[in-house]
Amino acid sequence: MEITSVERSKKNKDMLWVYIDGKYSFSVAEEDYLSLNLYENRELTTDEVDNIKNNISFRTAKSTAIKFLSLKMRSGKEVFNKLILEGFDTEAAESVVEELKAIGYINDELYAQKYIFDRSKLKPKAKKLIKLELVSKGIGEDIADNVLGNWEVDEETVAESLVKRKFGKYNFNDEKIIRKVYAFLQHRGFDYEIINLVVKNIKQEF
């Protein structure tokens, strides 16, 4: 087995992609590449290649992931995407995510719970829209449904509070304002049934 070529990752200049016998084999940090005395045309045994792929690359990717997680809680997908962005291959990224899930560094259910709590405090939205946001961040639909199912919230109250906060100084007998209210709540993911109730309640108050 021979190193036939080495390419620098376009996503991370510190990562090198190593090709064995003309085919991509593994990605490795440049410092590890140098410390292992790797170079083009060097012959490697199967054991040496496996050691680099299973230990060196994995170790570096895991360290990168842990640093990323130390900043704030992340979903498994966010960690995976970060590793790919840093130049690691799919196999290494997937292995690291699975390892970090196994030891509790990544917990998509806790991530979803925190995300919902933060969203409800900072920028409340309807459950269905929050679910879409969770799924877009790589949270499985089953986890999103379970966490949202356990989240006790009165969407009518939330919607009404949002409207009062944003439109409280306006005249709710003005149809232009009512149309803006509908558009605003629709954008936040609330159903027409909820929106109609909110508009009705607020009109009665004003």
Order of alpha helices (4+ residues) and beta strands (2+ residues): beta-beta-beta-alpha-alpha-alpha-alpha-alpha-alpha-alpha-alpha-alpha-alpha-alpha
